[in-house]
Amino acid sequence: MYEVLRNFLTRQIDVSDADLDIFFSRLKLKKAKRNEILLEAGSVCRHMYFVNKGCLRVYLKDINGRESTRFLIPDGRFGTAFPSFILQEPSPASIQALESSEVFYLTYPDFRQLFDLLPQWEKIYLQSLERDYIMSIKRIESLITMDAKERYALLMKNEPGLIQRLPSKIIADYLGISQETLSRLKSKI
């Protein structure tokens, strides 16, 4: 059950089985249905997720109901509505399972307790935070400096499986392009 997470953790740090058992004891498993909302906008995010299988998205809606995907969390990664989770205040974003998904989650109190219980947790957290921050900055930069073809090629390079797995509407939204443009790009590549 913990194989994907165990592999993720042991690639990051040297950790004993006893410490892994402590970490795993804090986790709860949730099986989410396709399109299930795990966090409604306006609610406080109480969970940090690790996607064991599937894909989550963090998204916003504007006043006209148009959705904007802020972040994708594919299998093998941690993610959450970060500002809401850390500050424990209402989130402007929602979290949705884009596929039938298995996610492990940590509650906010367990997340904080792990820093005291497992010194390695800080390293895992910091590495994940750094990677996600860099990915976010690169995504913002790509939206500013690249055309649609370049952004699509970058996603193909970094996350080729997502393009096959996720609906075109979500991919187009994440890339900041129309579905028609995405369709043209797919047909050319």
N, C-alpha and C positions, 0 to 999 in steps of 0.2 A: 504494500500500500504506500509506503514512503520512499520507494526506489528513486523516483524522479527528484524528490526533494533531497534525499540522502546524497545522490550524485551531485546535485547543485552545491550543497554545503561542503562536501569533501573536496570539490574542485577549488573552493574558496579558501578553506582553512584545514589545518590538521586538528581533528576533533575525535575524542574517544567515543566509544559506543555508549558509555555511561552519560556523557554530556549530550549525545544525540537523543538518548532516552528522555532526559530532562526536557530538551527542546520539544520533542514529539509529544510529550505529556501535556504540553500547553496548547497544542493544536486541536482544533475541531474540524471535522470534515463536513462539507456541504456539497450536495449534488444539485447543481442548478440546471434548470431546463433552458432550452434555447429561448432567447429574448427575455428571460427572467431578470427583473430589476432587483439588484442586491442592495442598492442605495438609492433612495428617492432624493432628488434635489430638495433642499430645505431641511433635510434631516442631518443630524450629526453622524459622521462616519465613525463607527465604533470598531471596525475591523481592518486589519492588514491581511491581504490575501496572498497566497502562493498558488498559482494555477498549476495543478498537477496534470490536468488534461482539459483542453478547450481553449477559450479565449474570452477575455473580458474587455470591455471598453469603458473609459471614463469620458463622458460627454456632457455638453451644455446645450440648453435650448435658449434661443433668443425670444423676444417678446412676441414674435410671429410664429413661434413653434418650430422654427428651423433648427435642426440639430447640428452641432459641430463636435466632432470627435477630437478630444484633447490628447488621449493616450490610449494605446492598445497594450494589453497585457496577455501575451501568448503563453502557452504552456512552458513551464520551467522558469518562471519569473515571479518576483514579488511585485505587488502594486496595490494602490488604494487611491482614494481621493485625498491626496497627501495633506493639503492645508487643513482640511476639516479634521482629519485623523490626528494630526499633531497638535493642533490648537483646540480640538474638541469643541468646535463651533459649527453651526449649520453650513452645509456644503452647497455651493451654487451648481455643482456637478452631480450627475447620477452615475451609477455603475450598473452595467448591463452584461449579462452572459450572452455572447454572440452565438455560441454553440452550446450544445449540452456539455456541461463542464463539471469537473470535480475540482473543488478548491479547498485548500486548507486555510483556516483563518486563525489569527491571533486576536484576542480582544485587546483593547488599549491597555488595561491594567497588566495583562500578561506580557504584552510587548515591552512595557516599562520594566517589569520585574526581571525579564531576561537579561537586562544589562547588569543586574546585581548577581544573578545566578550563574551566568555564563559569560565570562570575559570575551570569548570569541564572538559572541553575538554582536558586539560593537563593530568588529571588523567586517562581519558579513553585512551588517546594516550600512556601514560606511561605503563599502564597495558597491552595493546595490544602489545606494543613493547617488554616488558619483556617476555610475553608469547611466542611470535614468536621467540625471541632470544633464549629462553630456548629450544623450540622445534627444532630450527636449530642446536644448540649444541648437543642435544640428538641424532638428526638424524646423524650428523657427527660422534659422538661417536659410534653409532650403526653400521655405515658402517665400522668402524675400528675394533670394538671389538666383533661384533656378526656375527654368520653365517646366511645364508639365511633363515633358518627355524625360528631362533629367531627374525629376522627383520620382517618376515611375521607375526609372532605371535604378535609382538608389534603393528604393523599396525592394525591387527584384533582387538586388545584390544582398541586402541585409536581412530580408524576411521573405524569401521567395514563396514559402508555404502559405503565407497569409493571403496572397493574391488568389491562390486556388481555393482556399478554405472559406474565405469570408465573402459576403455579398458585395457585388460591385458598388452598390450605394455607399457602403461603409468605407471601402477602399478609396473611392472617389472623394468622399468627404474628408477622409484622413489626409489625402494628397492635396486637398484644396482645389479640386477640379470638378468639372461636370461629369456625369455618367457617360455622356456621349463622347467626351474627350478621352475618358478611360477606355471606352470600347474601341476607339480608333487606335489608341496606343497598343492595346492588346493585340489587335489585328496586324499591326506592323512588326511586332516583336515575336 
